[in-house]
Amino acid sequence: MHSEPSSVLLAALGAVRVRGMDAVPFLQGQLSNDVTRLGPARSLLAGYHNPQGRVIALLRLVQLAPDDLLAILPRELAGTVAQRLARFVLRAKAQVAEDSAQWAISGVLAPAAAPPQHAATPTPAPPPSAGGAWPAAVNAAARRDGAIAVRVAGDPARWLLIAPARSAAALSGCEPAAPELWQRCAIAAGEPEVYAATSEEFVAQMLNLDVLGAIAFDKGCYTGQEVIARAHYRGRVKRRMQRFLSDQPLQLQAGDSGVLPDRRSFRVVRAAGHPDGRCEFLAVTAVAAAEGAAGAERAAAAAAAAAAPLNAQQLELPYRLPD
């Protein structure tokens, strides 16, 4: 049992900053979540989509001030997203810029007790207390020591810590951990991520963004809304992100594709290695083995069917997918 929280330097994450008196209404017309619900004590997860409803990037939004917002996303996409957003500012009083160099982003994991016999997941201990408040509810945000802490998962508890780079320092009372630990926890929690290799590959619901509260179906128009709303109201989504664990040592990364033993084709969303060499991963695939894909995805499935199947077992997600 670890008695201290763990901290992970998430150097692969970057930031896009949007500020100005129109920052909120500008992003309201660009992102899938209701940006007006963002506040100093509340963070939001939102998708940025192309007109076809495919996810360009997944953003974790925090409020620095009422007219000053920060979006956390993979650093490799930060410049591209900032440039694309800036093209649509037009007459809005808002400025968009990549701001990755100005921020140090870490992950904090609460200490967890050893799981009881037959338990599927560890039982989390109370959150770390040193250095100020840690938000208790998922998506809640709080200021602590000049940084912003955002709770991103409930069981086991995890937080993002977003601090100005010039003042960032090692988090006292935390044991250092490798980024792979954060990735494994995120995968176990069913949290998608979009990287350069998968940008504009998946419709929002394929990444379970509707289940994760990253889509507001009652807000006004935004880019990609028509496709996303149609999938929500008119038909079941046949391909969704699901969780798997390979049966043997394996290395996978976002964008890799293959076929499962039941002949379902898959595309990797995020992956992380286990100490024994096996790979746990999230991948978009048919919800049921009997269901296929349409259009270009059917051709990809046919190509994958010719490949040797990957020996992997499907694991449960901590949330239920819509019927």
C-alpha positions as CSV (number, residue, x, y, z in Angstrom):
1,M,0.0,0.0,0.0
2,H,1.3,3.5,-0.9
3,S,0.7,6.0,1.9
4,E,1.7,9.0,-0.3
5,P,0.1,10.4,-3.4
6,S,2.1,10.1,-6.7
7,S,2.9,12.8,-9.1
8,V,3.6,12.5,-12.8
9,L,5.1,15.1,-15.1
10,L,2.9,15.2,-18.1
11,A,5.3,16.9,-20.6
12,A,3.3,15.6,-23.6
13,L,0.4,18.0,-22.7
14,G,0.3,21.5,-23.9
15,A,-2.1,24.5,-23.8
16,V,-4.1,26.9,-26.0
17,R,-5.1,30.2,-24.4
18,V,-8.2,32.1,-25.5
19,R,-8.8,35.5,-24.0
20,G,-10.8,38.6,-24.6
21,M,-14.3,39.8,-23.8
22,D,-15.7,37.4,-26.4
23,A,-13.6,34.4,-25.4
24,V,-16.6,32.5,-24.0
25,P,-19.1,33.2,-26.8
26,F,-16.4,32.5,-29.4
27,L,-15.6,29.0,-28.0
28,Q,-19.3,28.4,-27.5
29,G,-19.7,28.4,-31.2
30,Q,-16.7,26.1,-31.7
31,L,-16.8,23.4,-29.1
32,S,-19.3,20.6,-28.2
33,N,-19.8,21.4,-24.6
34,D,-21.6,24.4,-23.0
35,V,-18.7,26.8,-22.3
36,T,-21.0,29.1,-20.3
37,R,-21.0,26.5,-17.6
38,L,-17.2,26.9,-17.1
39,G,-16.2,28.8,-13.9
40,P,-13.4,29.1,-11.4
41,A,-14.6,26.0,-9.5
42,R,-15.7,24.0,-12.6
43,S,-13.7,22.6,-15.5
44,L,-15.2,21.2,-18.7
45,L,-14.2,18.4,-21.2
46,A,-15.1,19.4,-24.7
47,G,-14.5,18.3,-28.3
48,Y,-13.3,20.5,-31.1
49,H,-14.7,19.0,-34.4
50,N,-14.6,19.5,-38.1
51,P,-17.8,20.0,-40.1
52,Q,-18.2,16.3,-40.5
53,G,-18.4,15.8,-36.7
54,R,-15.0,14.2,-36.4
55,V,-12.9,15.1,-33.4
56,I,-9.9,17.4,-34.2
57,A,-8.9,17.5,-30.5
58,L,-10.3,16.9,-27.1
59,L,-9.9,19.8,-24.7
60,R,-9.8,20.1,-21.0
61,L,-11.0,23.7,-20.3
62,V,-10.2,25.7,-17.2
63,Q,-11.0,29.3,-16.4
64,L,-8.1,31.6,-15.5
65,A,-10.4,34.6,-15.4
66,P,-14.0,35.2,-16.7
67,D,-12.5,36.3,-20.1
68,D,-9.4,34.2,-20.0
69,L,-9.6,30.5,-20.7
70,L,-7.0,27.7,-21.0
71,A,-7.5,24.5,-23.0
72,I,-5.3,21.5,-22.1
73,L,-4.6,19.0,-24.9
74,P,-1.6,17.0,-26.3
75,R,1.2,19.4,-27.1
76,E,1.6,18.0,-30.5
77,L,-1.8,19.3,-31.5
78,A,-1.7,22.7,-29.6
79,G,-0.2,24.7,-32.5
80,T,-2.6,23.3,-35.1
81,V,-5.6,23.8,-32.9
82,A,-4.6,27.4,-32.1
83,Q,-4.2,28.2,-35.8
84,R,-7.5,26.6,-36.7
85,L,-9.4,28.4,-34.0
86,A,-7.8,31.7,-34.8
87,R,-9.1,31.5,-38.4
88,F,-12.6,31.7,-37.1
89,V,-12.2,34.6,-34.7
90,L,-13.2,37.2,-37.4
91,R,-14.8,40.1,-35.6
92,A,-15.0,38.5,-32.2
93,K,-13.0,40.3,-29.5
94,A,-10.9,37.2,-28.7
95,Q,-7.2,36.2,-29.1
96,V,-6.1,32.6,-29.6
97,A,-2.5,31.5,-29.1
98,E,-0.6,28.4,-28.3
99,D,0.6,28.8,-24.7
100,S,2.3,25.5,-24.0
101,A,5.7,26.9,-23.0
102,Q,4.0,29.0,-20.2
103,W,2.6,26.1,-18.3
104,A,3.8,23.0,-16.4
105,I,1.2,20.3,-16.3
106,S,1.4,17.4,-13.9
107,G,-0.9,14.5,-12.8
108,V,-1.5,13.7,-9.2
109,L,-2.8,10.3,-8.1
110,A,-4.2,9.6,-4.7
111,P,-2.7,6.8,-2.7
112,A,-4.7,3.6,-3.0
113,A,-5.1,0.7,-0.7
114,A,-4.4,-2.8,-1.9
115,P,-7.7,-4.2,-3.4
116,P,-9.7,-6.5,-1.3
117,Q,-9.9,-10.1,-2.5
118,H,-11.9,-10.4,-5.7
119,A,-12.2,-6.6,-6.1
120,A,-11.7,-5.3,-9.6
121,T,-10.2,-2.0,-8.7
122,P,-8.2,-0.5,-5.8
123,T,-10.1,1.4,-3.1
124,P,-8.9,5.0,-3.1
125,A,-7.6,6.5,0.1
126,P,-8.4,10.1,1.0
127,P,-7.0,12.7,-1.4
128,P,-3.6,14.3,-0.7
129,S,-4.0,17.3,1.6
130,A,-0.6,19.0,1.6
131,G,-0.4,22.5,0.0
132,G,-4.0,23.5,-0.2
133,A,-7.4,22.3,-1.3
134,W,-8.0,19.5,-3.7
135,P,-11.3,19.4,-5.5
136,A,-13.5,16.5,-4.5
137,A,-16.0,16.2,-7.4
138,V,-15.0,15.1,-10.9
139,N,-14.5,18.1,-13.1
140,A,-14.3,20.4,-10.1
141,A,-11.4,22.9,-10.0
142,A,-9.6,24.7,-7.2
143,R,-6.7,27.1,-6.8
144,R,-3.8,25.9,-4.7
145,D,-0.4,27.5,-4.3
146,G,-0.9,29.6,-7.5
147,A,-1.8,26.6,-9.6
148,I,-5.1,25.1,-10.7
149,A,-6.1,21.6,-9.6
150,V,-8.8,19.8,-11.6
151,R,-10.2,16.5,-10.6
152,V,-10.4,14.3,-13.7
153,A,-11.3,10.9,-12.2
154,G,-13.1,9.6,-9.2
155,D,-12.0,6.0,-8.5
156,P,-9.1,5.9,-8.0
157,A,-8.8,9.7,-7.7
158,R,-6.7,11.7,-10.1
159,W,-6.1,15.4,-10.6
160,L,-4.5,17.6,-13.2
161,L,-2.3,20.3,-11.7
162,I,-1.8,23.3,-14.1
163,A,0.9,25.7,-12.9
164,P,2.7,28.6,-14.5
165,A,6.0,27.3,-15.8
166,R,8.1,30.0,-14.1
167,S,6.8,29.1,-10.7
168,A,6.4,25.3,-11.1
169,A,8.2,23.2,-8.5
170,A,8.1,19.6,-7.4
171,L,5.0,18.8,-5.5
172,S,5.9,18.2,-1.9
173,G,4.7,15.0,-0.3
174,C,4.3,13.1,-3.6
175,E,6.2,10.1,-4.8
176,P,7.4,10.5,-8.5
177,A,5.8,8.1,-10.9
178,A,6.2,7.4,-14.6
179,P,3.8,8.7,-17.2
180,E,2.8,5.1,-18.1
181,L,1.1,4.9,-14.7
182,W,-1.1,7.9,-15.6
183,Q,-1.9,6.4,-19.0
184,R,-2.9,3.1,-17.5
185,C,-5.2,4.8,-15.0
186,A,-6.7,6.9,-17.8
187,I,-7.3,3.8,-19.9
188,A,-8.9,2.0,-17.0
189,A,-11.2,5.0,-16.6
190,G,-12.2,4.8,-20.2
191,E,-10.8,8.3,-21.0
192,P,-10.2,9.0,-24.7
193,E,-7.4,11.2,-26.0
194,V,-6.9,12.5,-29.6
195,Y,-3.4,12.7,-31.0
196,A,-2.0,13.8,-34.3
197,A,-2.3,10.3,-35.6
198,T,-6.0,10.1,-34.9
199,S,-7.1,13.7,-35.3
200,E,-10.3,13.9,-37.5
201,E,-10.6,10.1,-37.5
202,F,-13.5,9.6,-35.1
203,V,-17.0,11.0,-34.7
204,A,-17.7,12.3,-31.2
205,Q,-19.8,9.4,-30.1
206,M,-17.2,6.9,-31.3
207,L,-15.0,8.2,-28.4
208,N,-17.9,8.0,-26.0
209,L,-17.9,11.8,-25.5
210,D,-21.7,11.7,-25.0
211,V,-21.3,9.3,-22.1
212,L,-18.4,11.4,-20.6
213,G,-20.4,14.6,-20.6
214,A,-18.3,16.3,-23.2
215,I,-21.3,17.1,-25.4
216,A,-24.2,19.5,-24.6
217,F,-27.1,18.6,-26.7
218,D,-29.2,21.5,-25.6
219,K,-26.8,24.3,-26.5
220,G,-26.6,26.4,-29.7
221,C,-24.9,25.7,-32.9
222,Y,-21.2,24.7,-33.1
223,T,-19.0,23.2,-35.8
224,G,-20.0,19.6,-36.4
225,Q,-23.2,19.8,-34.4
226,E,-25.5,18.6,-37.2
227,V,-23.6,15.2,-37.6
228,I,-23.2,14.7,-33.8
229,A,-26.9,15.5,-33.1
230,R,-28.1,13.2,-35.9
231,A,-26.1,10.3,-34.5
232,H,-27.6,11.1,-31.1
233,Y,-31.3,11.4,-32.0
234,R,-31.7,9.2,-35.1
235,G,-29.7,6.1,-34.7
236,R,-27.5,3.9,-32.6
237,V,-23.7,4.4,-32.9
238,K,-22.4,1.0,-34.1
239,R,-18.7,1.7,-33.4
240,R,-17.5,2.9,-30.0
241,M,-14.4,3.1,-28.0
242,Q,-13.8,0.0,-25.8
243,R,-11.1,-1.4,-23.6
244,F,-8.8,-4.3,-24.2
245,L,-5.7,-6.1,-22.7
246,S,-3.4,-8.1,-24.9
247,D,-2.6,-11.7,-23.9
248,Q,1.1,-11.4,-24.7
249,P,3.8,-8.7,-24.7
250,L,2.9,-6.1,-27.3
251,Q,3.5,-2.5,-28.2
252,L,0.7,-0.4,-29.6
253,Q,0.3,3.3,-30.1
254,A,-2.5,5.7,-31.1
255,G,-3.5,5.2,-34.7
256,D,-2.5,1.5,-34.9
257,S,-5.2,-0.8,-36.3
258,G,-5.8,-4.5,-36.5
259,V,-8.4,-7.2,-36.0
260,L,-9.7,-8.9,-32.8
261,P,-10.2,-12.7,-32.5
262,D,-13.9,-12.2,-33.3
263,R,-12.9,-10.5,-36.5
264,R,-13.9,-7.0,-35.5
265,S,-11.5,-4.4,-36.8
266,F,-10.2,-1.8,-34.4
267,R,-8.3,1.5,-34.3
268,V,-6.2,2.3,-31.2
269,V,-7.2,5.5,-29.3
270,R,-4.6,5.3,-26.6
271,A,-2.3,2.5,-25.2
272,A,0.0,1.9,-22.3
273,G,2.3,-1.0,-21.4
274,H,2.0,-3.1,-18.3
275,P,5.2,-4.1,-16.3
276,D,4.9,-7.7,-17.7
277,G,5.0,-6.4,-21.3
278,R,1.3,-6.7,-22.1
279,C,-0.5,-3.8,-23.5
280,E,-3.8,-2.3,-22.3
281,F,-5.5,-0.1,-24.8
282,L,-8.7,1.8,-25.8
283,A,-9.8,1.2,-29.3
284,V,-12.8,2.1,-31.5
285,T,-14.5,-1.0,-32.8
286,A,-17.9,-2.5,-33.5
287,V,-20.1,-2.6,-30.4
288,A,-21.0,-6.2,-31.2
289,A,-19.2,-8.8,-33.3
290,A,-22.1,-9.1,-35.6
291,E,-22.1,-5.4,-36.5
292,G,-19.9,-3.9,-39.1
293,A,-19.0,-0.5,-40.3
294,A,-20.2,1.5,-43.3
295,G,-18.5,3.2,-46.2
296,A,-14.7,3.6,-46.0
297,E,-14.7,1.9,-42.6
298,R,-16.1,-1.3,-44.3
299,A,-13.1,-1.3,-46.6
300,A,-10.7,-0.9,-43.7
301,A,-12.5,-3.8,-41.9
302,A,-12.1,-6.0,-45.0
303,A,-8.3,-5.2,-45.1
304,A,-7.9,-5.9,-41.4
305,A,-9.8,-9.2,-41.8
306,A,-6.9,-10.5,-43.9
307,A,-4.5,-9.9,-41.0
308,A,-3.7,-12.2,-38.2
309,P,-6.0,-11.5,-35.2
310,L,-4.6,-9.9,-32.1
311,N,-5.0,-12.0,-29.0
312,A,-6.6,-9.7,-26.6
313,Q,-9.4,-9.8,-24.0
314,Q,-12.0,-7.2,-23.7
315,L,-12.2,-5.5,-20.3
316,E,-15.1,-3.6,-18.8
317,L,-15.4,0.1,-18.9
318,P,-16.3,1.9,-15.7
319,Y,-19.4,3.3,-17.4
320,R,-22.2,1.9,-19.5
321,L,-22.4,2.4,-23.2
322,P,-25.9,3.4,-24.6
323,D,-27.9,0.5,-26.0
